[in-house]
Amino acid sequence: MKNRSKEILLVITAIFLMGFDFSKHGIPLDEILSGGPEKDGIPAILKPVFIPADRADFLKNDDRVLAFELNGEAKAYPIKILNWHEIVNDTIGGRPILVTYCPLCGTGMAFDPMIEGKRYTFGVSGLLYKSDVLMYDHQTESLWSQIQREAVTGPLTGTRLKLLPLVHTTWGAWRAEHPKTQLLSTDTGYKRDYTRDPYESYARSDRLMFPVGKGDDRLSPKAWVLGIELDGIARAYPFSELERSPKSFTDLLGSKRVILSYDRASRTARIRDNEGRELPAVVAYWFAWAAFHPKTEVYRRSPSRGERP
């Protein structure tokens, strides 16, 4: 017990030295870990530069991107850039947007950064919670859990961000669907080798670099899932199940009927409502989705679910 208390004290001391205020917090402080880099050691992009699709000579068709469309404007954010920056503060269709990616969890998530009528900008803290990136806002330096979508320390503790629908797909598939899309450029203002994937070996193994609590063995840790929270229910759709399902089918989440689609060629999973509107969902490694949604259901292909081609 004495050694445990000493460890907690060392963690808290190290965190305070990074300049964050932990007097108010919504998660156990001893579960906040250093990911290695210092605050802003992974530099968020504050002034993104975009190029047209026909100038994307650094991307191959099967390279993964996070993509978003709003008010007639489409943009794509290459994973090979996000691996080095994790956060892009941007504007699309005349609206602010926060694009985030955690390489350790495989989670690409977009948020509305407006809080009570004020735009907030975000950076990378260098800290982790359940292996997931902890962002911080520049205005109050509160820490935010990406997957939890919530400020977990600082003045804004308990405040939640609105999740926006983001597509995790290939560059070739997105460009075919949106030929006039803009693409995040490697002109980031930083010198990084965007041709190298620093997480390549990590993605190919089941090992985790940081503890996440009790694991969930219903799926292998790095299995890809599409996760969604709707009508009070969290459900994960394993890609392995979507591979065996019809290309498009309906499912019931509580009282809500949703439409799932999966493109096998690009491994793109999407979920829409009955009117065809894209719903906010998260592509993630299974361990990450389960760590933040311990009561999640797991979709298994079954005729009893009422799916149809």
C-alpha positions in Angstrom: 0.0 0.0 0.0 2.9 2.4 0.9 4.6 1.7 -2.5 1.2 2.2 -4.3 0.7 5.6 -2.6 4.2 6.6 -3.6 3.6 5.7 -7.2 0.4 7.8 -7.2 2.2 10.7 -5.7 4.9 10.5 -8.4 2.3 10.4 -11.1 0.4 13.4 -9.8 3.7 15.3 -9.3 4.8 14.6 -12.8 1.4 15.6 -14.2 1.4 18.9 -12.3 4.8 19.7 -13.7 3.2 19.6 -17.1 1.2 22.6 -16.1 -2.3 21.1 -15.8 -4.8 21.8 -13.0 -6.0 18.6 -11.3 -7.8 20.2 -8.4 -11.0 19.2 -10.2 -11.2 15.9 -11.9 -13.8 13.3 -13.0 -11.5 10.2 -13.3 -8.9 8.6 -11.0 -5.7 10.6 -11.2 -3.6 7.4 -10.9 -5.1 6.2 -14.1 -3.7 9.1 -16.1 -0.4 8.1 -17.5 2.4 9.7 -19.5 2.5 8.5 -23.1 6.1 9.6 -23.4 6.1 12.9 -25.3 5.8 16.1 -23.3 2.9 18.5 -23.7 2.7 19.5 -27.4 5.6 17.1 -28.1 3.1 15.7 -30.6 2.1 19.1 -32.2 -1.5 19.6 -33.1 -2.2 21.3 -36.4 -3.7 24.8 -35.9 -3.4 26.2 -39.4 -4.0 23.3 -41.8 -3.1 23.6 -45.4 -5.2 21.7 -48.0 -4.5 20.7 -51.6 -6.9 19.5 -54.4 -7.2 15.8 -55.0 -5.2 15.8 -58.2 -2.1 16.9 -56.2 -2.2 14.0 -53.8 1.0 12.4 -55.1 2.1 11.3 -51.6 -1.0 9.1 -51.2 -1.9 5.7 -52.6 -5.5 4.7 -53.2 -5.5 2.2 -50.3 -4.0 4.6 -47.8 -6.5 5.3 -45.0 -8.1 8.7 -44.4 -10.6 10.3 -42.1 -13.1 12.1 -44.2 -15.8 14.6 -43.6 -18.4 16.5 -45.7 -20.4 19.5 -44.6 -22.4 22.1 -46.4 -21.1 20.9 -49.8 -17.5 20.9 -48.8 -15.5 17.7 -48.5 -12.1 17.2 -46.8 -9.9 14.2 -46.2 -7.2 13.8 -43.5 -4.6 11.1 -44.1 -3.8 8.8 -41.3 -0.1 9.0 -42.3 -0.2 12.7 -41.2 -2.5 12.2 -38.2 -0.1 9.6 -36.8 2.3 12.4 -36.2 -0.1 15.2 -35.1 -3.3 13.5 -33.8 -5.3 16.7 -33.8 -6.4 19.1 -36.5 -8.2 22.3 -35.7 -10.1 23.2 -38.8 -13.1 24.8 -40.5 -15.4 23.0 -43.0 -18.5 24.3 -44.7 -18.2 27.5 -42.7 -18.2 25.6 -39.4 -15.4 24.9 -36.9 -14.4 21.2 -36.6 -12.0 19.3 -34.4 -10.5 16.2 -36.1 -8.8 13.8 -33.7 -7.0 10.5 -34.1 -5.5 8.2 -31.4 -3.0 5.7 -33.0 -3.0 3.6 -29.9 -6.8 3.1 -30.0 -7.3 3.4 -33.8 -10.0 6.0 -33.1 -10.7 8.8 -35.5 -13.3 11.2 -34.1 -14.6 14.6 -35.2 -16.2 17.0 -32.8 -17.9 20.4 -32.7 -15.5 22.6 -30.8 -18.1 25.2 -30.0 -18.9 25.3 -26.2 -21.6 27.8 -25.1 -21.1 29.9 -28.2 -17.3 30.0 -27.9 -14.8 28.2 -30.1 -12.2 26.1 -28.3 -8.9 24.9 -29.9 -7.1 21.8 -28.8 -3.6 20.4 -28.4 -2.0 17.0 -27.4 -1.2 16.8 -23.7 1.2 13.9 -23.9 -1.0 12.1 -21.3 -3.2 9.1 -21.7 -6.3 7.6 -20.1 -7.0 4.0 -20.8 -4.5 4.1 -23.6 -6.5 6.9 -25.3 -5.2 10.4 -26.1 -6.0 13.1 -23.6 -6.5 16.3 -25.5 -6.3 19.7 -23.8 -8.0 23.0 -24.7 -5.9 26.1 -25.0 -8.4 28.3 -23.4 -8.7 26.6 -19.9 -6.1 23.7 -20.2 -8.7 21.2 -19.1 -7.9 17.7 -20.2 -10.4 15.9 -22.5 -10.8 12.2 -23.1 -11.2 11.6 -26.8 -13.3 8.4 -26.6 -15.2 9.5 -23.5 -15.9 12.9 -25.3 -15.6 14.7 -22.1 -13.4 17.0 -20.1 -12.0 14.9 -17.3 -9.9 17.5 -15.4 -9.7 21.2 -15.0 -12.4 24.0 -15.0 -14.5 22.3 -17.7 -14.6 18.9 -16.0 -17.9 17.1 -17.0 -18.4 19.2 -20.2 -19.1 17.0 -23.2 -18.2 17.6 -26.9 -20.7 16.9 -29.7 -19.6 14.0 -31.8 -19.9 14.5 -35.6 -20.1 11.8 -38.3 -16.7 11.0 -39.7 -15.9 8.4 -42.3 -12.8 6.1 -41.9 -12.1 4.9 -45.4 -9.4 4.7 -48.1 -8.3 7.6 -50.2 -9.3 5.9 -53.4 -12.9 5.3 -52.1 -13.3 8.8 -50.8 -11.9 10.4 -53.9 -14.2 8.4 -56.1 -17.2 9.5 -54.0 -16.0 13.1 -53.7 -13.8 14.0 -56.7 -13.6 17.7 -55.6 -12.5 16.8 -52.1 -9.7 18.8 -50.5 -6.8 16.9 -48.8 -4.8 17.8 -45.8 -1.3 18.6 -47.1 2.1 17.5 -45.7 2.9 21.3 -45.5 2.2 21.2 -41.7 5.0 23.5 -40.6 6.8 20.6 -39.0 9.5 18.2 -40.3 8.2 14.7 -40.1 8.7 11.6 -42.2 5.1 11.1 -43.3 6.1 8.1 -45.4 6.9 6.2 -42.2 4.3 4.7 -40.0 5.6 4.7 -36.4 2.8 2.4 -35.3 3.1 -0.3 -37.9 4.4 -3.0 -35.7 2.0 -2.0 -32.9 -1.0 -2.4 -35.3 0.1 -5.8 -36.4 0.2 -7.3 -32.9 -2.3 -7.8 -30.1 -0.1 -6.3 -27.5 -1.0 -3.0 -25.8 1.5 -0.4 -24.7 -0.5 0.9 -21.7 -3.0 -0.6 -19.2 -6.7 -0.2 -19.9 -8.2 -2.1 -16.9 -10.0 -5.4 -17.2 -10.0 -6.7 -20.8 -13.0 -8.0 -22.7 -12.2 -11.3 -24.4 -15.3 -11.4 -26.6 -13.1 -10.2 -29.4 -9.3 -10.0 -29.9 -7.9 -6.7 -28.6 -7.1 -5.2 -32.0 -10.2 -6.4 -33.8 -11.7 -3.6 -35.8 -15.2 -2.6 -34.8 -17.7 0.2 -35.6 -19.0 1.4 -32.3 -22.1 3.6 -31.7 -24.1 4.9 -28.8 -27.8 5.5 -29.6 -31.0 5.5 -27.6 -29.1 4.6 -24.4 -27.4 1.5 -26.0 -23.8 1.0 -27.0 -23.1 -1.6 -29.7 -20.0 -2.7 -31.5 -20.2 -4.1 -35.0 -17.1 -6.2 -35.6 -15.7 -5.9 -39.1 -15.4 -9.7 -39.2 -19.2 -9.9 -38.8 -19.8 -7.2 -41.4 -17.7 -9.1 -43.8 -20.2 -12.0 -43.6 -23.3 -9.7 -43.7 -25.2 -8.2 -46.6 -23.6 -5.1 -48.0 -26.4 -3.1 -46.5 -28.8 -4.2 -43.7 -31.0 -2.8 -41.0 -30.6 -3.2 -37.3 -32.5 -2.1 -34.2 -30.8 0.0 -31.5 -33.4 0.4 -28.7 -36.3 2.0 -30.5 -34.2 3.3 -33.3 -33.9 1.5 -36.7 -30.5 2.1 -38.3 -29.0 1.1 -41.7 -25.5 -0.5 -41.7 -23.4 -0.6 -44.8 -20.0 -2.1 -45.3 -17.8 -1.9 -48.4 -15.5 -4.9 -48.4 -13.0 -3.5 -51.0 -12.2 -0.4 -48.9 -13.2 -1.9 -45.5 -15.5 1.1 -44.9 -18.3 0.7 -42.3 -21.0 3.4 -42.0 -24.3 3.7 -40.2 -27.3 5.9 -41.1 -30.7 6.6 -39.8 -34.0 5.7 -41.6 -33.7 9.0 -43.6 -30.3 8.1 -44.8 -28.4 10.6 -42.6 -25.0 9.7 -41.5 -24.9 8.9 -37.7 -21.8 9.6 -35.5 -20.0 6.3 -35.0 -16.4 5.4 -34.1 -14.1 2.9 -35.9 -11.9 1.6 -33.1 -9.8 -1.3 -31.9 -12.1 -3.5 -29.8 -10.1 -3.1 -26.6 -10.5 0.7 -26.8 -14.2 0.6 -27.4 -14.8 -2.0 -24.7 -12.7 0.0 -22.2 -14.9 3.0 -22.4 -18.2 1.0 -23.0 -17.9 -2.0 -20.6 -21.6 -2.8 -21.1 -21.5 -2.7 -24.9 -23.4 -5.2 -26.9 -21.6 -7.0 -29.8 -23.4 -7.5 -33.0 -23.5 -11.1 -34.3 -24.9 -11.8 -37.7 -28.3 -13.5 -37.2 -31.5 -13.6 -39.2 -33.4 -13.0 -36.0 -32.2 -9.4 -36.0 -34.4 -8.6 -38.9 -31.6 -7.7 -41.3 -32.3 -7.5 -45.0 -30.2 -7.1 -48.1 
